[in-house]
Amino acid sequence: MPIDKFVKLESTCVPVPIENVDTDQIIPARFLKATTREGFGDNLFADWRYDKSGNPKKDFVLNDPTYSGKILVAGQNFGSGSSREHAAWAIAGYGFKAVVSSFFADIFKNNSLNNGLLPVQVSKEFLEELFQAIEKDPATKVEIDLENQKITLQPNGPSESFDINPYKKKCMLNGFDDIDYLLNISNEIETWEKANS
Amino acid sequence: MVTKVDGGPSVLYIDRHFVHEVTSPQAFAGLRDRGIQVRKPEKTVATADHNIPTLKQDQPIQDELSRFQVNKLALNCEEFGVPLYGLNHKWNGIVHVIGPELGITKPGMTIVCGDSHTSTHGAFGSIAFGIGTSEVEMVLATQTLLQNKPKTMRINIDGELGKGVVSKDIVLYIISQIGTGGATGYFVEFAGSAIRNLSMEARMTICNMSIEMGARGGMIAPDETTFEYIKGREFAPKGAEWDKAVEEWRQLPSDADAAFDKELVFKASDIEPMITYGTNPGMGIGISKSIPTFEEIEKSTQATFKKSMQYMDFEPGDAMIGKKVDYVFIGSCTNGRIEDLRAFAAFVKGKKKADNITAWIVPGSHQVEAQAEEEGIRQILEEAGFEMRQPGCSACLAMNDDKIPEGNYAVSTSNRNFEGRQGPGARTMLASPLTAAATAITGKITDPRDFL
């Protein structure tokens, strides 16, 4: 299925200043019993967000109306552990369009890109500045410009460049998905199969 | 490699695609929506492992969602012609246990599965890694995957392991040294004399946990030990085909002077039985050591350390030996094979399980279960007060009913000790089957070497 296009985003941020957030925290295993892609946003960070009885925990950021936005800002080494793509579905399903951190685990990064959720890797210093700016003013806005690969703290900076695989960038800018590309080269795959059987 | 996208990833052909019930339903649905078939059902193998109960498997699954999901896999496999070794099939088991034991996993193959522990198969010298559900759909549809070439790292472990130290301790040691992001972006090759001397199952334990150091995959070069293991297995080549295959496999190992982007060296003699104290697999120490003090922790990881201490209700500086334990879990794709059960049984033979311990001994597959039965392991376990259950992922991720209750401490031979991994509020300590056995007998964290 085609993914949502991502060109430019300006939004307020939701800070999760916790390092090593693994995918079990992002979406606990018991929610993986679903057989469709819907509804994962409701269970994002479930065990940090709700207590045993299902009541929202006051001290968790998603339950704090002061913070809202389409950009999730997280501590280093985000998305480690299980390959569950459901983690990316949960974050995107909740309404986030981008995740900013100083370090992403590989599989999670890939899963995000495959779902039109942009992982933006910044320096430790920039991340720290971002967290501080948001703490000072929860209404702080950030602009993410995919075409120019730039992330800018509004209104006056600073700004930092971020890396992204050129192929994935093209896919995200245009809403392309990998399967369409691969299905289009079916003949090449068949030729290879015949030569290597 | 089939081809390469200009300035982009390579198109990698996938030799074997393993499938399980949790990460496949949306992928099959995607195929259905596109109106296309599975390109190579004969290169696809499915099993039900994550969601299934480990008791009374002959009865319908109690949990409605689990039952539905396991059923969905059966329906999908039927519709798309994918071979399924489902619940109660004689070859059913944890996906990364059955692939190798059936001789499906072979050196030089590209192998993927919607499961991060797919790295396990790298122990055979295959390129094996975990993928997300969208990529599962890609492979089902096209038998290929778009992949960027990762960097390479070689981790050497030289020398001889001490008594009571096994491959699980090796991998926990490495992760404690380099951290859970230490190999991110790299494909790791494990080498060195300590690795060469390991059995295939011991090698699988190490490759299994490569993902816990952030690696894309982990592999060990195939050798005679590898070929011996595969020989004669159900899907291994036979006769003249076998000889031809072995000749090809002998050509696979990296050249002696191959260059890696990064190279690390560790001494086997530095490794003692390991135990984790925190909430990620890198937070482990030698069992005779104490939890680091706050000052000893690197500044950048202090926040994680603090959070871990709170969750586990441990104090910095605590000794691990003697800490109370409530549950012991033997199983998972890390340590759920016959050698693990043998080691556990040999350890507990003639002894008795501690009264305060609830133990779940879960074989990795029906074949492992049958072999354990044949070797008298079930009897040894029962006489010592343990019960062997039926195969499945079980308490490793507690998707089924095998959940560690909130606040309880579990010594587990699985691969992750994240908050809530084994059940909401569960407190996991990862260890080898020997350490788990020693703990199961005394009822508290115990150095297995005390008994050897």
Interface residues (C-beta under 8 A of the other chain):
Chain A: M1 I18 E19 N20 D22 D24 Q25 P28 A29 R30 L32 K33 A34 T35 T36 R37 D47 K52 G75 Q76 N77 S80 G81 S82 S83 R84 E85 H86 A88 F103 A105 D106 I107 N110 N111 N114 N115 N165 P166 Y167 K168 K170 D177 D178 I179 Y181 L182 L183 I185 S186 E188 I189 W192 E193 N196
Chain B: V2 T3 V5 G7 G8 P9 V11 Y13 V22 T23 P25 Q26 A29 G30 D33 R34 I36 R39 H50 N51 D63 L65 S66 F68 Q69 K72 G114 D115 S116 G130 I131 G132 T133 S134 E135 E137 M138 A141 T142 Q143 T144 L146 N148 P150 T180 G181 T184 G185 I211 E212 G214 R216 N280 S300 T301 A303 T304 K307 L397 A398 M399 E406 R416 F418 E419 G420 R421 P424
